[in-house]
Amino acid sequence: MATQTLLALALLAGIACASPASRILGGDETSVAQYPSIVQVESAGVSSGIWSQSCGGNILTMRYVLSAAHCFHGVYYDPKNRRIRAGSSIRGYGGQVAYVDVEINHPTYGANDMDGDITVVKLKDSLVYGPYVQQGAIIVQDFEMPEGIPVDLVGWGATELGGLPSNELREATVFIIKREICAERYNSLTVPRSVTENMICASLIDVGGKDACQGDFGGPLYYGQILVGILSWGEGCANKTLPGVSTAVSSYSQWITQTAI
């Protein structure tokens, strides 16, 4: 109960407080009615110009969305080639579409592997709130999620490694893994990967079968309706021994609230 009370203190953009109420492999179909703050991030093909869902994101305010920096970065990235689709459970169809004005990637992103993989995205036009489009809540600054707490992965990504994305929004429940265990396992790889204090690991460790995958990244890791992580990276999908890794929102809550104004 103490944990739930602390998490209920989630702060969003310095404007609103809320209390709890990039594939999902091994999950079940769900609806934006259950997760009205989730959005699709769509990218236009460099040569074709065809729009396709590529990442996920979360509504901070009517004009700002939170996602992963790696979804708004790269040699071919341009703001005009990104847009947001809100309020639809179906990939690439329906809901509200808003184009990106500018991305504000965290200044530490890219300096140390995937550390700082978080971005605040400003939209050209405001979203319109309704039953399927709502402002979300983020966890408070520096709150450490306890080991073993159940959290939900949500997205439209592939349902198997190298597979096609899901046409319907999907969800899966996994559990917070102790960061030290997660770091030890990634450090044991032939090419070690760094798990920093700004990351949060979650999986069905030593069991596997549920995880985020291509197309889910940038999307949410939820505790109830509170955003605690941004799906960021992993080794394959639903790896039994290597947990999925998300950006820990609590490391950046103050930066988010200062930026999304």
Secondary structure, DSSP 8 states (H G I E B T S, - for coil): -HHHHHHTT-EETTTEE------EET-EE--TTT-TTEEEEEEE-TTT--EEEEEEEEESSSSEEEE-GGGG-STT--GGGEEEEES-SBTTSSSEEEEEEEEEE-TTTTTSTTTT--EEEEESS----BTTB---EE--TT----TT-EEEEEES-BSSTT--B-SB-EEEEEEEE-HHHHHHHHHTSSS-----TTEEEEE-TTT---EE-TTTTTSEEEETTEEEEEEEE-SSSS-SSS-EEEEEGGGTHHHHHHH--
